[in-house]
Amino acid sequence: MQAAPASVRNWLIVVAAMIFFMIVIGALTRLTGSGLSMVEWRPVTGWLPPLSDAAWQAELQKYLSSPQGRLINRGFSVAEFREIFWLEYIHRLWGRLIGVAFALPLLWFWWRGRLTPYLKPRLLALLVLGGLQGALGWAMVASGLVDRPAVSHYRLAAHLLLAVALYAYTVWLILELGPQTARRDEPDAARLASVLIGVLFVVAAWGALMAGLRAGTAHGTFPTMSGYWIPPGLFELSPWWINPFENGTTIQFIHRWLAKLLVLGVLILAWRGRRPATLAAAAMAVLQLGLGIATILSGIDIGLATAHQAGAVLLLTTLIVVRHRTTPSRPPQVSAMVGG
């Protein structure tokens, strides 16, 4: 891979941090029921909040005509509406800021010749996928503005997974542009780390399905589910194959056991590797398991649930580092860049 200026790597570090905080803000938005407070999508002109009492009243009336406003919060005052509006507004504004923080420096670095042939298509892909992520976010919100006061749990899962994927790939590029001295050729560890990253995405997907269906409160005990190791009702929906995607009990059962397998796999990786990166992954996996258990036992406390989602991203970060360090680096190529 060709060398790139440190400024490019530092820029991507800022972008990755912004995506991480976006995921945290998204968790808070979902958990507080704020995601349906803004019933219009104006990606270019919608960056200003209501600025007068009349504007707030108009925004409230739009909300009260939505399913959530009509069926759940029909008695909302302007003050109550503001409480849920501001979090969704910040969520959308932060998404716009990420777009600006990515697109403008990308144009600058491209124009100044600071980007290598390796980076250009990858950064363009991130730009396009970031735009699609915004559209997917609105598609998710729109699904809760039709006939029921909740978004599609499938679209919620897709929205979260794409955000995590954008973060993960940005982190990988940061590692590729950084020091390569810690890298080793350990194919077995690299394969296991790759498998664990895949499992983590699956665990996150079922966690999102569980959140979308509010299934976390269905069984608030651990290690059993309401006293059962295998709870009744796992296949009560027909046809049977929709239960892993539509049945809250089944979804929570899958999420729990896949999470335990993930933690076990990370501990095996750490035991076999016994290096700082694998030990950090193991510590994060145990912490993440503890956050998940605490979230269930608390009846889905907002703070714990948000920390649990953030913990999943931090665990993913450690696994990406392990995956990177167990793969040998390619010899750098000299590039004719301006001002490298």
SESE-470101 format. One record per residue (C-alpha): residue in three letters; x, y, z. Coordinates in steps of 0.05 Angstrom, whole numbers, always signed. Example, Ala and Ser with C-alpha at 12.3 -4.5 7.8 and 13.67 -1.06 7.14 Angstrom:
BEGIN
node resn ALA | c1 +246 | c2 -90 | c3 +156
node resn SER | c1 +273 | c2 -21 | c3 +143
END
This chain:
BEGIN
node resn MET | c1 +0 | c2 +0 | c3 +0
node resn GLN | c1 +24 | c2 +70 | c3 -15
node resn ALA | c1 +43 | c2 +118 | c3 +41
node resn ALA | c1 -5 | c2 +175 | c3 +57
node resn PRO | c1 +5 | c2 +238 | c3 +98
node resn ALA | c1 -9 | c2 +236 | c3 +172
node resn SER | c1 -62 | c2 +289 | c3 +162
node resn VAL | c1 -105 | c2 +240 | c3 +123
node resn ARG | c1 -101 | c2 +189 | c3 +179
node resn ASN | c1 -117 | c2 +242 | c3 +231
node resn TRP | c1 -177 | c2 +264 | c3 +191
node resn LEU | c1 -203 | c2 +192 | c3 +188
node resn ILE | c1 -193 | c2 +185 | c3 +263
node resn VAL | c1 -239 | c2 +245 | c3 +273
node resn VAL | c1 -290 | c2 +216 | c3 +225
node resn ALA | c1 -289 | c2 +149 | c3 +261
node resn ALA | c1 -299 | c2 +183 | c3 +328
node resn MET | c1 -358 | c2 +222 | c3 +300
node resn ILE | c1 -390 | c2 +158 | c3 +274
node resn PHE | c1 -380 | c2 +125 | c3 +341
node resn PHE | c1 -416 | c2 +182 | c3 +377
node resn MET | c1 -470 | c2 +180 | c3 +323
node resn ILE | c1 -483 | c2 +107 | c3 +342
node resn VAL | c1 -488 | c2 +127 | c3 +415
node resn ILE | c1 -535 | c2 +185 | c3 +400
node resn GLY | c1 -576 | c2 +137 | c3 +357
node resn ALA | c1 -583 | c2 +90 | c3 +416
node resn LEU | c1 -607 | c2 +146 | c3 +461
node resn THR | c1 -656 | c2 +170 | c3 +408
node resn ARG | c1 -686 | c2 +100 | c3 +401
node resn LEU | c1 -689 | c2 +86 | c3 +475
node resn THR | c1 -723 | c2 +152 | c3 +492
node resn GLY | c1 -775 | c2 +143 | c3 +437
node resn SER | c1 -751 | c2 +207 | c3 +404
node resn GLY | c1 -739 | c2 +180 | c3 +334
node resn LEU | c1 -809 | c2 +195 | c3 +309
node resn SER | c1 -813 | c2 +266 | c3 +334
node resn MET | c1 -792 | c2 +296 | c3 +267
node resn VAL | c1 -841 | c2 +274 | c3 +214
node resn GLU | c1 -808 | c2 +307 | c3 +154
node resn TRP | c1 -742 | c2 +295 | c3 +119
node resn ARG | c1 -709 | c2 +357 | c3 +92
node resn PRO | c1 -636 | c2 +338 | c3 +84
node resn VAL | c1 -615 | c2 +406 | c3 +55
node resn THR | c1 -661 | c2 +456 | c3 +89
node resn GLY | c1 -679 | c2 +420 | c3 +153
node resn TRP | c1 -618 | c2 +436 | c3 +193
node resn LEU | c1 -650 | c2 +494 | c3 +231
node resn PRO | c1 -697 | c2 +478 | c3 +290
node resn PRO | c1 -762 | c2 +516 | c3 +302
node resn LEU | c1 -743 | c2 +588 | c3 +321
node resn SER | c1 -809 | c2 +617 | c3 +345
node resn ASP | c1 -869 | c2 +596 | c3 +387
node resn ALA | c1 -911 | c2 +592 | c3 +323
node resn ALA | c1 -860 | c2 +547 | c3 +291
node resn TRP | c1 -859 | c2 +501 | c3 +352
node resn GLN | c1 -935 | c2 +497 | c3 +351
node resn ALA | c1 -934 | c2 +480 | c3 +277
node resn GLU | c1 -882 | c2 +426 | c3 +288
node resn LEU | c1 -922 | c2 +397 | c3 +346
node resn GLN | c1 -985 | c2 +394 | c3 +303
node resn LYS | c1 -948 | c2 +355 | c3 +250
node resn TYR | c1 -924 | c2 +307 | c3 +303
node resn LEU | c1 -994 | c2 +299 | c3 +333
node resn SER | c1 -1020 | c2 +277 | c3 +265
node resn SER | c1 -970 | c2 +220 | c3 +263
node resn PRO | c1 -986 | c2 +151 | c3 +292
node resn GLN | c1 -943 | c2 +162 | c3 +354
node resn GLY | c1 -973 | c2 +231 | c3 +366
node resn ARG | c1 -1045 | c2 +207 | c3 +356
node resn LEU | c1 -1040 | c2 +141 | c3 +393
node resn ILE | c1 -989 | c2 +151 | c3 +448
node resn ASN | c1 -974 | c2 +225 | c3 +461
node resn ARG | c1 -1037 | c2 +259 | c3 +439
node resn GLY | c1 -1038 | c2 +304 | c3 +501
node resn PHE | c1 -967 | c2 +330 | c3 +491
node resn SER | c1 -953 | c2 +403 | c3 +505
node resn VAL | c1 -899 | c2 +442 | c3 +469
node resn ALA | c1 -852 | c2 +433 | c3 +528
node resn GLU | c1 -862 | c2 +357 | c3 +528
node resn PHE | c1 -853 | c2 +355 | c3 +453
node resn ARG | c1 -788 | c2 +393 | c3 +457
node resn GLU | c1 -759 | c2 +340 | c3 +503
node resn ILE | c1 -763 | c2 +286 | c3 +450
node resn PHE | c1 -752 | c2 +333 | c3 +391
node resn TRP | c1 -683 | c2 +357 | c3 +411
node resn LEU | c1 -651 | c2 +288 | c3 +413
node resn GLU | c1 -676 | c2 +269 | c3 +343
node resn TYR | c1 -655 | c2 +338 | c3 +319
node resn ILE | c1 -585 | c2 +329 | c3 +347
node resn HIS | c1 -583 | c2 +259 | c3 +316
node resn ARG | c1 -599 | c2 +286 | c3 +247
node resn LEU | c1 -554 | c2 +347 | c3 +254
node resn TRP | c1 -496 | c2 +304 | c3 +276
node resn GLY | c1 -506 | c2 +261 | c3 +214
node resn ARG | c1 -502 | c2 +324 | c3 +170
node resn LEU | c1 -439 | c2 +345 | c3 +207
node resn ILE | c1 -407 | c2 +277 | c3 +193
node resn GLY | c1 -423 | c2 +286 | c3 +119
node resn VAL | c1 -390 | c2 +355 | c3 +119
node resn ALA | c1 -331 | c2 +331 | c3 +160
node resn PHE | c1 -320 | c2 +275 | c3 +110
node resn ALA | c1 -337 | c2 +306 | c3 +43
node resn LEU | c1 -300 | c2 +373 | c3 +48
node resn PRO | c1 -233 | c2 +345 | c3 +71
node resn LEU | c1 -240 | c2 +290 | c3 +19
node resn LEU | c1 -246 | c2 +343 | c3 -36
node resn TRP | c1 -187 | c2 +382 | c3 -7
node resn PHE | c1 -141 | c2 +321 | c3 +0
node resn TRP | c1 -160 | c2 +298 | c3 -70
node resn TRP | c1 -147 | c2 +367 | c3 -100
node resn ARG | c1 -80 | c2 +373 | c3 -64
node resn GLY | c1 -58 | c2 +304 | c3 -88
node resn ARG | c1 -54 | c2 +275 | c3 -18
node resn LEU | c1 -95 | c2 +212 | c3 -32
node resn THR | c1 -63 | c2 +149 | c3 -59
node resn PRO | c1 -95 | c2 +104 | c3 -113
node resn TYR | c1 -108 | c2 +54 | c3 -57
node resn LEU | c1 -149 | c2 +105 | c3 -17
node resn LYS | c1 -189 | c2 +140 | c3 -71
node resn PRO | c1 -240 | c2 +85 | c3 -88
node resn ARG | c1 -247 | c2 +65 | c3 -15
node resn LEU | c1 -261 | c2 +136 | c3 +8
node resn LEU | c1 -311 | c2 +146 | c3 -49
node resn ALA | c1 -346 | c2 +83 | c3 -27
node resn LEU | c1 -350 | c2 +109 | c3 +44
node resn LEU | c1 -379 | c2 +175 | c3 +18
node resn VAL | c1 -433 | c2 +140 | c3 -23
node resn LEU | c1 -450 | c2 +92 | c3 +33
node resn GLY | c1 -454 | c2 +150 | c3 +82
node resn GLY | c1 -505 | c2 +184 | c3 +38
node resn LEU | c1 -545 | c2 +119 | c3 +33
node resn GLN | c1 -542 | c2 +114 | c3 +108
node resn GLY | c1 -579 | c2 +180 | c3 +114
node resn ALA | c1 -632 | c2 +156 | c3 +65
node resn LEU | c1 -638 | c2 +90 | c3 +102
node resn GLY | c1 -648 | c2 +129 | c3 +167
node resn TRP | c1 -706 | c2 +166 | c3 +137
node resn ALA | c1 -735 | c2 +102 | c3 +108
node resn MET | c1 -733 | c2 +74 | c3 +179
node resn VAL | c1 -769 | c2 +135 | c3 +208
node resn ALA | c1 -820 | c2 +135 | c3 +151
node resn SER | c1 -839 | c2 +63 | c3 +169
node resn GLY | c1 -866 | c2 +90 | c3 +235
node resn LEU | c1 -907 | c2 +146 | c3 +204
node resn VAL | c1 -957 | c2 +104 | c3 +167
node resn ASP | c1 -1004 | c2 +64 | c3 +212
node resn ARG | c1 -967 | c2 +44 | c3 +275
node resn PRO | c1 -925 | c2 +84 | c3 +326
node resn ALA | c1 -862 | c2 +43 | c3 +316
node resn VAL | c1 -809 | c2 +37 | c3 +263
node resn SER | c1 -796 | c2 -28 | c3 +225
node resn HIS | c1 -747 | c2 -69 | c3 +266
node resn TYR | c1 -717 | c2 -94 | c3 +201
node resn ARG | c1 -701 | c2 -24 | c3 +178
node resn LEU | c1 -675 | c2 -7 | c3 +248
node resn ALA | c1 -627 | c2 -66 | c3 +244
node resn ALA | c1 -604 | c2 -47 | c3 +174
node resn HIS | c1 -593 | c2 +25 | c3 +196
node resn LEU | c1 -551 | c2 +4 | c3 +256
node resn LEU | c1 -510 | c2 -48 | c3 +218
node resn LEU | c1 -493 | c2 +0 | c3 +162
node resn ALA | c1 -470 | c2 +52 | c3 +213
node resn VAL | c1 -426 | c2 -1 | c3 +247
node resn ALA | c1 -399 | c2 -24 | c3 +180
node resn LEU | c1 -380 | c2 +47 | c3 +161
node resn TYR | c1 -345 | c2 +55 | c3 +228
node resn ALA | c1 -309 | c2 -12 | c3 +221
node resn TYR | c1 -283 | c2 +2 | c3 +152
node resn THR | c1 -260 | c2 +72 | c3 +172
node resn VAL | c1 -221 | c2 +41 | c3 +231
node resn TRP | c1 -190 | c2 -10 | c3 +183
node resn LEU | c1 -166 | c2 +46 | c3 +138
node resn ILE | c1 -137 | c2 +83 | c3 +198
node resn LEU | c1 -98 | c2 +21 | c3 +217
node resn GLU | c1 -74 | c2 +12 | c3 +145
node resn LEU | c1 -47 | c2 +83 | c3 +146
node resn GLY | c1 -13 | c2 +77 | c3 +213
node resn PRO | c1 +50 | c2 +41 | c3 +238
node resn GLN | c1 +56 | c2 -30 | c3 +214
node resn THR | c1 +111 | c2 -55 | c3 +261
node resn ALA | c1 +63 | c2 -95 | c3 +305
node resn ARG | c1 +36 | c2 -137 | c3 +248
node resn ARG | c1 +52 | c2 -212 | c3 +245
node resn ASP | c1 +34 | c2 -269 | c3 +200
node resn GLU | c1 -13 | c2 -310 | c3 +244
node resn PRO | c1 -65 | c2 -340 | c3 +196
node resn ASP | c1 -102 | c2 -380 | c3 +250
node resn ALA | c1 -112 | c2 -320 | c3 +295
node resn ALA | c1 -131 | c2 -277 | c3 +235
node resn ARG | c1 -184 | c2 -327 | c3 +213
node resn LEU | c1 -213 | c2 -332 | c3 +284
node resn ALA | c1 -214 | c2 -257 | c3 +290
node resn SER | c1 -251 | c2 -252 | c3 +223
node resn VAL | c1 -302 | c2 -303 | c3 +246
node resn LEU | c1 -313 | c2 -266 | c3 +311
node resn ILE | c1 -323 | c2 -200 | c3 +275
node resn GLY | c1 -376 | c2 -234 | c3 +233
node resn VAL | c1 -409 | c2 -264 | c3 +294
node resn LEU | c1 -409 | c2 -196 | c3 +328
node resn PHE | c1 -447 | c2 -167 | c3 +269
node resn VAL | c1 -499 | c2 -222 | c3 +275
node resn VAL | c1 -505 | c2 -211 | c3 +350
node resn ALA | c1 -515 | c2 -137 | c3 +337
node resn ALA | c1 -567 | c2 -151 | c3 +284
node resn TRP | c1 -609 | c2 -193 | c3 +332
node resn GLY | c1 -598 | c2 -141 | c3 +386
node resn ALA | c1 -627 | c2 -89 | c3 +339
node resn LEU | c1 -686 | c2 -134 | c3 +323
node resn MET | c1 -697 | c2 -143 | c3 +398
node resn ALA | c1 -694 | c2 -68 | c3 +409
node resn GLY | c1 -742 | c2 -54 | c3 +352
node resn LEU | c1 -794 | c2 -102 | c3 +380
node resn ARG | c1 -782 | c2 -79 | c3 +453
node resn ALA | c1 -767 | c2 -152 | c3 +467
node resn GLY | c1 -715 | c2 -138 | c3 +520
node resn THR | c1 -768 | c2 -132 | c3 +575
node resn ALA | c1 -802 | c2 -198 | c3 +557
node resn HIS | c1 -753 | c2 -238 | c3 +600
node resn GLY | c1 -716 | c2 -197 | c3 +651
node resn THR | c1 -677 | c2 -251 | c3 +687
node resn PHE | c1 -608 | c2 -282 | c3 +679
node resn PRO | c1 -580 | c2 -333 | c3 +666
node resn THR | c1 -648 | c2 -364 | c3 +652
node resn MET | c1 -705 | c2 -331 | c3 +614
node resn SER | c1 -761 | c2 -324 | c3 +666
node resn GLY | c1 -737 | c2 -389 | c3 +698
node resn TYR | c1 -728 | c2 -428 | c3 +634
node resn TRP | c1 -663 | c2 -446 | c3 +598
node resn ILE | c1 -706 | c2 -459 | c3 +536
node resn PRO | c1 -768 | c2 -415 | c3 +545
node resn PRO | c1 -836 | c2 -436 | c3 +519
node resn GLY | c1 -864 | c2 -401 | c3 +458
node resn LEU | c1 -801 | c2 -402 | c3 +416
node resn PHE | c1 -840 | c2 -426 | c3 +355
node resn GLU | c1 -910 | c2 -401 | c3 +370
node resn LEU | c1 -915 | c2 -360 | c3 +306
node resn SER | c1 -933 | c2 -390 | c3 +240
node resn PRO | c1 -899 | c2 -406 | c3 +195
node resn TRP | c1 -844 | c2 -429 | c3 +242
node resn TRP | c1 -787 | c2 -396 | c3 +205
node resn ILE | c1 -810 | c2 -325 | c3 +220
node resn ASN | c1 -799 | c2 -335 | c3 +295
node resn PRO | c1 -725 | c2 -317 | c3 +294
node resn PHE | c1 -745 | c2 -250 | c3 +262
node resn GLU | c1 -814 | c2 -234 | c3 +290
node resn ASN | c1 -820 | c2 -270 | c3 +358
node resn GLY | c1 -791 | c2 -228 | c3 +414
node resn THR | c1 -776 | c2 -289 | c3 +458
node resn THR | c1 -740 | c2 -325 | c3 +402
node resn ILE | c1 -701 | c2 -263 | c3 +383
node resn GLN | c1 -678 | c2 -252 | c3 +455
node resn PHE | c1 -659 | c2 -326 | c3 +461
node resn ILE | c1 -617 | c2 -322 | c3 +398
node resn HIS | c1 -584 | c2 -257 | c3 +419
node resn ARG | c1 -566 | c2 -284 | c3 +487
node resn TRP | c1 -534 | c2 -349 | c3 +464
node resn LEU | c1 -498 | c2 -318 | c3 +405
node resn ALA | c1 -469 | c2 -266 | c3 +452
node resn LYS | c1 -444 | c2 -320 | c3 +499
node resn LEU | c1 -412 | c2 -357 | c3 +441
node resn LEU | c1 -379 | c2 -292 | c3 +419
node resn VAL | c1 -350 | c2 -280 | c3 +488
node resn LEU | c1 -325 | c2 -351 | c3 +491
node resn GLY | c1 -292 | c2 -344 | c3 +423
node resn VAL | c1 -258 | c2 -279 | c3 +443
node resn LEU | c1 -232 | c2 -311 | c3 +507
node resn ILE | c1 -204 | c2 -369 | c3 +466
node resn LEU | c1 -171 | c2 -318 | c3 +419
node resn ALA | c1 -140 | c2 -283 | c3 +479
node resn TRP | c1 -116 | c2 -348 | c3 +510
node resn ARG | c1 -83 | c2 -370 | c3 +446
node resn GLY | c1 -53 | c2 -302 | c3 +430
node resn ARG | c1 -37 | c2 -273 | c3 +499
node resn ARG | c1 -17 | c2 -206 | c3 +470
node resn PRO | c1 -41 | c2 -137 | c3 +491
node resn ALA | c1 -90 | c2 -132 | c3 +433
node resn THR | c1 -123 | c2 -200 | c3 +446
node resn LEU | c1 -124 | c2 -187 | c3 +521
node resn ALA | c1 -158 | c2 -120 | c3 +509
node resn ALA | c1 -210 | c2 -155 | c3 +466
node resn ALA | c1 -223 | c2 -206 | c3 +521
node resn ALA | c1 -231 | c2 -152 | c3 +574
node resn MET | c1 -279 | c2 -114 | c3 +529
node resn ALA | c1 -319 | c2 -178 | c3 +514
node resn VAL | c1 -328 | c2 -192 | c3 +589
node resn LEU | c1 -347 | c2 -120 | c3 +602
node resn GLN | c1 -397 | c2 -122 | c3 +544
node resn LEU | c1 -428 | c2 -186 | c3 +571
node resn GLY | c1 -435 | c2 -153 | c3 +639
node resn LEU | c1 -468 | c2 -92 | c3 +607
node resn GLY | c1 -517 | c2 -137 | c3 +570
node resn ILE | c1 -535 | c2 -175 | c3 +633
node resn ALA | c1 -543 | c2 -110 | c3 +672
node resn THR | c1 -587 | c2 -81 | c3 +617
node resn ILE | c1 -634 | c2 -141 | c3 +620
node resn LEU | c1 -637 | c2 -143 | c3 +696
node resn SER | c1 -651 | c2 -67 | c3 +699
node resn GLY | c1 -712 | c2 -73 | c3 +655
node resn ILE | c1 -674 | c2 -37 | c3 +599
node resn ASP | c1 -646 | c2 +23 | c3 +635
node resn ILE | c1 -631 | c2 +76 | c3 +583
node resn GLY | c1 -560 | c2 +90 | c3 +608
node resn LEU | c1 -541 | c2 +17 | c3 +611
node resn ALA | c1 -573 | c2 +1 | c3 +544
node resn THR | c1 -535 | c2 +58 | c3 +511
node resn ALA | c1 -470 | c2 +35 | c3 +543
node resn HIS | c1 -484 | c2 -35 | c3 +518
node resn GLN | c1 -491 | c2 -11 | c3 +446
node resn ALA | c1 -427 | c2 +31 | c3 +453
node resn GLY | c1 -392 | c2 -30 | c3 +483
node resn ALA | c1 -408 | c2 -71 | c3 +422
node resn VAL | c1 -373 | c2 -20 | c3 +378
node resn LEU | c1 -313 | c2 -17 | c3 +424
node resn LEU | c1 -309 | c2 -94 | c3 +424
node resn LEU | c1 -312 | c2 -92 | c3 +348
node resn THR | c1 -254 | c2 -41 | c3 +349
node resn THR | c1 -210 | c2 -88 | c3 +390
node resn LEU | c1 -225 | c2 -146 | c3 +344
node resn ILE | c1 -209 | c2 -105 | c3 +282
node resn VAL | c1 -142 | c2 -87 | c3 +314
node resn VAL | c1 -128 | c2 -161 | c3 +327
node resn ARG | c1 -148 | c2 -178 | c3 +256
node resn HIS | c1 -102 | c2 -125 | c3 +229
node resn ARG | c1 -43 | c2 -144 | c3 +272
node resn THR | c1 -47 | c2 -218 | c3 +253
node resn THR | c1 -42 | c2 -203 | c3 +179
node resn PRO | c1 +26 | c2 -185 | c3 +148
node resn SER | c1 +32 | c2 -117 | c3 +116
node resn ARG | c1 +43 | c2 -107 | c3 +43
node resn PRO | c1 +106 | c2 -72 | c3 +22
node resn PRO | c1 +94 | c2 +3 | c3 +14
node resn GLN | c1 +98 | c2 +34 | c3 -54
node resn VAL | c1 +127 | c2 +102 | c3 -69
node resn SER | c1 +75 | c2 +151 | c3 -95
node resn ALA | c1 +85 | c2 +217 | c3 -130
node resn MET | c1 +39 | c2 +258 | c3 -87
node resn VAL | c1 +40 | c2 +333 | c3 -79
node resn GLY | c1 +63 | c2 +356 | c3 -11
node resn GLY | c1 +66 | c2 +285 | c3 +19
END
